[in-house]
Amino acid sequence: MKIKVYIDKFKESKIVDCESIKEIIKKLNLNLEEFIIVKNGELITENTKLKDKDEIKFLSVMSGG
């Protein structure tokens, strides 16, 4: 499946051929602890099923004190 992926940390979009969020993370060598994941505008987990042409955003987690 072709999935559009936006990575906030790098300000870039890519088209990734994959079946799952876990596969995207592995292919793009991302650290899941650095991001929250949004699919088509909804917050999701790494176990969420994907469909062709879904839009996934990896948004950087902000923390501070």
N, CA, C and O atoms as CSV, one atom per row, in Angstrom:
chain,resi,resn,atom,element,x,y,z
A,1,MET,N,N,0.838,-1.186,0.000
A,1,MET,CA,C,0.000,0.000,0.000
A,1,MET,C,C,0.883,1.250,0.000
A,1,MET,O,O,1.952,1.272,0.610
A,2,LYS,N,N,0.431,2.249,-0.670
A,2,LYS,CA,C,1.139,3.529,-0.696
A,2,LYS,C,C,0.552,4.425,0.396
A,2,LYS,O,O,-0.632,4.759,0.365
A,3,ILE,N,N,1.386,4.808,1.353
A,3,ILE,CA,C,0.968,5.627,2.482
A,3,ILE,C,C,1.760,6.932,2.459
A,3,ILE,O,O,2.987,6.919,2.359
A,4,LYS,N,N,1.051,8.060,2.552
A,4,LYS,CA,C,1.715,9.359,2.623
A,4,LYS,C,C,2.100,9.607,4.083
A,4,LYS,O,O,1.251,9.569,4.974
A,5,VAL,N,N,3.384,9.860,4.315
A,5,VAL,CA,C,3.905,10.042,5.663
A,5,VAL,C,C,4.564,11.411,5.778
A,5,VAL,O,O,5.424,11.768,4.973
A,6,TYR,N,N,4.153,12.172,6.789
A,6,TYR,CA,C,4.772,13.465,7.088
A,6,TYR,C,C,5.499,13.333,8.423
A,6,TYR,O,O,4.926,12.871,9.411
A,7,ILE,N,N,6.767,13.745,8.441
A,7,ILE,CA,C,7.564,13.685,9.673
A,7,ILE,C,C,7.857,15.111,10.108
A,7,ILE,O,O,8.673,15.806,9.503
A,8,ASP,N,N,7.183,15.532,11.161
A,8,ASP,CA,C,7.274,16.901,11.675
A,8,ASP,C,C,8.716,17.297,12.018
A,8,ASP,O,O,9.150,18.405,11.704
A,9,LYS,N,N,9.438,16.400,12.651
A,9,LYS,CA,C,10.812,16.677,13.093
A,9,LYS,C,C,11.706,17.111,11.934
A,9,LYS,O,O,12.567,17.975,12.100
A,10,PHE,N,N,11.503,16.514,10.767
A,10,PHE,CA,C,12.330,16.806,9.593
A,10,PHE,C,C,11.623,17.703,8.582
A,10,PHE,O,O,12.210,18.071,7.565
A,11,LYS,N,N,10.362,18.061,8.854
A,11,LYS,CA,C,9.553,18.898,7.955
A,11,LYS,C,C,9.542,18.339,6.541
A,11,LYS,O,O,9.735,19.074,5.572
A,12,GLU,N,N,9.309,17.006,6.427
A,12,GLU,CA,C,9.291,16.395,5.107
A,12,GLU,C,C,8.182,15.359,4.976
A,12,GLU,O,O,7.753,14.751,5.956
A,13,SER,N,N,7.734,15.177,3.745
A,13,SER,CA,C,6.725,14.169,3.425
A,13,SER,C,C,7.335,13.121,2.519
A,13,SER,O,O,8.203,13.421,1.699
A,14,LYS,N,N,6.878,11.894,2.674
A,14,LYS,CA,C,7.351,10.787,1.848
A,14,LYS,C,C,6.167,9.890,1.531
A,14,LYS,O,O,5.177,9.872,2.262
A,15,ILE,N,N,6.275,9.149,0.442
A,15,ILE,CA,C,5.332,8.089,0.128
A,15,ILE,C,C,6.052,6.782,0.457
A,15,ILE,O,O,7.120,6.495,-0.082
A,16,VAL,N,N,5.451,5.995,1.349
A,16,VAL,CA,C,6.075,4.759,1.804
A,16,VAL,C,C,5.172,3.591,1.436
A,16,VAL,O,O,3.962,3.639,1.656
A,17,ASP,N,N,5.759,2.551,0.879
A,17,ASP,CA,C,5.028,1.337,0.534
A,17,ASP,C,C,5.100,0.400,1.735
A,17,ASP,O,O,6.132,-0.229,1.970
A,18,CYS,N,N,4.002,0.303,2.502
A,18,CYS,CA,C,4.015,-0.490,3.727
A,18,CYS,C,C,2.603,-0.915,4.104
A,18,CYS,O,O,1.622,-0.470,3.509
A,19,GLU,N,N,2.523,-1.785,5.106
A,19,GLU,CA,C,1.248,-2.337,5.555
A,19,GLU,C,C,0.866,-1.884,6.958
A,19,GLU,O,O,-0.297,-2.003,7.344
A,20,SER,N,N,1.842,-1.356,7.747
A,20,SER,CA,C,1.562,-1.034,9.143
A,20,SER,C,C,2.407,0.140,9.627
A,20,SER,O,O,3.393,0.520,8.995
A,21,ILE,N,N,2.002,0.699,10.747
A,21,ILE,CA,C,2.774,1.771,11.376
A,21,ILE,C,C,4.147,1.245,11.784
A,21,ILE,O,O,5.159,1.923,11.603
A,22,LYS,N,N,4.174,0.040,12.331
A,22,LYS,CA,C,5.452,-0.546,12.749
A,22,LYS,C,C,6.419,-0.663,11.569
A,22,LYS,O,O,7.623,-0.463,11.722
A,23,GLU,N,N,5.885,-0.988,10.402
A,23,GLU,CA,C,6.715,-1.103,9.194
A,23,GLU,C,C,7.248,0.272,8.774
A,23,GLU,O,O,8.400,0.389,8.355
A,24,ILE,N,N,6.424,1.299,8.884
A,24,ILE,CA,C,6.873,2.666,8.579
A,24,ILE,C,C,8.014,3.050,9.509
A,24,ILE,O,O,9.039,3.567,9.065
A,25,ILE,N,N,7.830,2.796,10.798
A,25,ILE,CA,C,8.850,3.139,11.804
A,25,ILE,C,C,10.171,2.454,11.474
A,25,ILE,O,O,11.236,3.069,11.545
A,26,LYS,N,N,10.090,1.173,11.111
A,26,LYS,CA,C,11.301,0.413,10.780
A,26,LYS,C,C,11.951,0.936,9.499
A,26,LYS,O,O,13.163,1.149,9.463
A,27,LYS,N,N,11.150,1.144,8.446
A,27,LYS,CA,C,11.691,1.594,7.165
A,27,LYS,C,C,12.344,2.975,7.258
A,27,LYS,O,O,13.363,3.230,6.616
A,28,LEU,N,N,11.753,3.859,8.058
A,28,LEU,CA,C,12.261,5.230,8.160
A,28,LEU,C,C,13.192,5.422,9.356
A,28,LEU,O,O,13.662,6.530,9.614
A,29,ASN,N,N,13.453,4.342,10.077
A,29,ASN,CA,C,14.363,4.359,11.221
A,29,ASN,C,C,13.978,5.448,12.231
A,29,ASN,O,O,14.806,6.270,12.624
A,30,LEU,N,N,12.707,5.436,12.639
A,30,LEU,CA,C,12.197,6.432,13.580
A,30,LEU,C,C,12.155,5.859,14.990
A,30,LEU,O,O,11.981,4.654,15.175
A,31,ASN,N,N,12.314,6.724,15.975
A,31,ASN,CA,C,12.186,6.344,17.380
A,31,ASN,C,C,10.774,6.717,17.814
A,31,ASN,O,O,10.453,7.902,17.914
A,32,LEU,N,N,9.934,5.734,18.070
A,32,LEU,CA,C,8.530,5.961,18.392
A,32,LEU,C,C,8.345,6.855,19.612
A,32,LEU,O,O,7.337,7.555,19.709
A,33,GLU,N,N,9.294,6.848,20.545
A,33,GLU,CA,C,9.183,7.664,21.754
A,33,GLU,C,C,9.269,9.165,21.468
A,33,GLU,O,O,8.930,9.976,22.330
A,34,GLU,N,N,9.713,9.539,20.279
A,34,GLU,CA,C,9.861,10.952,19.918
A,34,GLU,C,C,8.612,11.536,19.263
A,34,GLU,O,O,8.551,12.741,19.015
A,35,PHE,N,N,7.605,10.688,18.977
A,35,PHE,CA,C,6.471,11.138,18.174
A,35,PHE,C,C,5.123,10.701,18.741
A,35,PHE,O,O,5.023,9.712,19.467
A,36,ILE,N,N,4.091,11.468,18.390
A,36,ILE,CA,C,2.728,10.973,18.455
A,36,ILE,C,C,2.316,10.751,17.004
A,36,ILE,O,O,2.815,11.425,16.103
A,37,ILE,N,N,1.417,9.820,16.784
A,37,ILE,CA,C,1.053,9.445,15.422
A,37,ILE,C,C,-0.392,9.832,15.156
A,37,ILE,O,O,-1.283,9.554,15.959
A,38,VAL,N,N,-0.612,10.481,14.012
A,38,VAL,CA,C,-1.951,10.911,13.606
A,38,VAL,C,C,-2.246,10.320,12.230
A,38,VAL,O,O,-1.435,10.418,11.309
A,39,LYS,N,N,-3.432,9.699,12.108
A,39,LYS,CA,C,-3.869,9.146,10.818
A,39,LYS,C,C,-5.136,9.871,10.404
A,39,LYS,O,O,-6.142,9.837,11.113
A,40,ASN,N,N,-5.084,10.525,9.261
A,40,ASN,CA,C,-6.251,11.226,8.723
A,40,ASN,C,C,-6.904,12.126,9.781
A,40,ASN,O,O,-8.129,12.216,9.862
A,41,GLY,N,N,-6.071,12.785,10.586
A,41,GLY,CA,C,-6.568,13.736,11.582
A,41,GLY,C,C,-6.908,13.152,12.943
A,41,GLY,O,O,-7.327,13.888,13.836
A,42,GLU,N,N,-6.737,11.824,13.127
A,42,GLU,CA,C,-7.055,11.180,14.398
A,42,GLU,C,C,-5.808,10.596,15.037
A,42,GLU,O,O,-4.983,9.980,14.363
A,43,LEU,N,N,-5.676,10.796,16.355
A,43,LEU,CA,C,-4.578,10.221,17.110
A,43,LEU,C,C,-4.703,8.700,17.105
A,43,LEU,O,O,-5.778,8.162,17.368
A,44,ILE,N,N,-3.597,8.005,16.804
A,44,ILE,CA,C,-3.626,6.542,16.728
A,44,ILE,C,C,-2.438,5.953,17.475
A,44,ILE,O,O,-1.555,6.673,17.941
A,45,THR,N,N,-2.438,4.611,17.580
A,45,THR,CA,C,-1.303,3.887,18.157
A,45,THR,C,C,-0.572,3.156,17.037
A,45,THR,O,O,-1.029,3.127,15.894
A,46,GLU,N,N,0.547,2.577,17.377
A,46,GLU,CA,C,1.340,1.854,16.384
A,46,GLU,C,C,0.648,0.584,15.894
A,46,GLU,O,O,1.087,-0.003,14.905
A,47,ASN,N,N,-0.415,0.145,16.557
A,47,ASN,CA,C,-1.130,-1.078,16.170
A,47,ASN,C,C,-2.329,-0.829,15.262
A,47,ASN,O,O,-3.011,-1.778,14.873
A,48,THR,N,N,-2.596,0.421,14.920
A,48,THR,CA,C,-3.737,0.770,14.075
A,48,THR,C,C,-3.537,0.229,12.656
A,48,THR,O,O,-2.448,0.331,12.090
A,49,LYS,N,N,-4.590,-0.340,12.099
A,49,LYS,CA,C,-4.549,-0.857,10.719
A,49,LYS,C,C,-4.507,0.308,9.731
A,49,LYS,O,O,-5.094,1.362,9.974
A,50,LEU,N,N,-3.810,0.105,8.622
A,50,LEU,CA,C,-3.707,1.128,7.580
A,50,LEU,C,C,-4.461,0.684,6.335
A,50,LEU,O,O,-4.638,-0.507,6.079
A,51,LYS,N,N,-4.901,1.682,5.566
A,51,LYS,CA,C,-5.541,1.443,4.275
A,51,LYS,C,C,-4.777,2.242,3.229
A,51,LYS,O,O,-4.127,3.238,3.548
A,52,ASP,N,N,-4.859,1.804,1.990
A,52,ASP,CA,C,-4.210,2.503,0.886
A,52,ASP,C,C,-4.614,3.978,0.892
A,52,ASP,O,O,-5.787,4.302,1.073
A,53,LYS,N,N,-3.657,4.853,0.697
A,53,LYS,CA,C,-3.831,6.304,0.605
A,53,LYS,C,C,-4.122,6.987,1.946
A,53,LYS,O,O,-4.528,8.149,1.969
A,54,ASP,N,N,-3.918,6.274,3.068
A,54,ASP,CA,C,-4.000,6.947,4.364
A,54,ASP,C,C,-2.901,8.000,4.442
A,54,ASP,O,O,-1.857,7.875,3.802
A,55,GLU,N,N,-3.149,9.036,5.233
A,55,GLU,CA,C,-2.136,10.056,5.485
A,55,GLU,C,C,-1.738,9.967,6.951
A,55,GLU,O,O,-2.565,10.127,7.849
A,56,ILE,N,N,-0.472,9.713,7.168
A,56,ILE,CA,C,0.062,9.536,8.516
A,56,ILE,C,C,0.999,10.703,8.827
A,56,ILE,O,O,1.818,11.095,7.996
A,57,LYS,N,N,0.867,11.246,10.030
A,57,LYS,CA,C,1.778,12.299,10.477
A,57,LYS,C,C,2.454,11.835,11.762
A,57,LYS,O,O,1.803,11.374,12.699
A,58,PHE,N,N,3.770,11.968,11.779
A,58,PHE,CA,C,4.554,11.729,12.989
A,58,PHE,C,C,4.875,13.114,13.545
A,58,PHE,O,O,5.731,13.825,13.019
A,59,LEU,N,N,4.175,13.485,14.617
A,59,LEU,CA,C,4.341,14.807,15.205
A,59,LEU,C,C,5.288,14.728,16.395
A,59,LEU,O,O,5.154,13.853,17.251
A,60,SER,N,N,6.244,15.649,16.440
A,60,SER,CA,C,7.241,15.653,17.509
A,60,SER,C,C,6.596,15.892,18.859
A,60,SER,O,O,5.711,16.736,19.002
A,61,VAL,N,N,7.050,15.139,19.844
A,61,VAL,CA,C,6.588,15.285,21.212
A,61,VAL,C,C,7.374,16.428,21.846
A,61,VAL,O,O,8.601,16.472,21.763
A,62,MET,N,N,6.665,17.336,22.469
A,62,MET,CA,C,7.312,18.459,23.151
A,62,MET,C,C,7.208,18.234,24.655
A,62,MET,O,O,6.153,17.863,25.168
A,63,SER,N,N,8.300,18.461,25.342
A,63,SER,CA,C,8.258,18.400,26.795
A,63,SER,C,C,9.190,19.453,27.345
A,63,SER,O,O,10.097,19.925,26.658
A,64,GLY,N,N,8.966,19.800,28.545
A,64,GLY,CA,C,9.804,20.830,29.149
A,64,GLY,C,C,9.464,20.995,30.609
A,64,GLY,O,O,8.589,20.322,31.154
A,65,GLY,N,N,10.173,21.898,31.215
A,65,GLY,CA,C,9.929,22.052,32.640
A,65,GLY,C,C,10.040,23.485,33.054
A,65,GLY,O,O,9.863,23.803,34.230
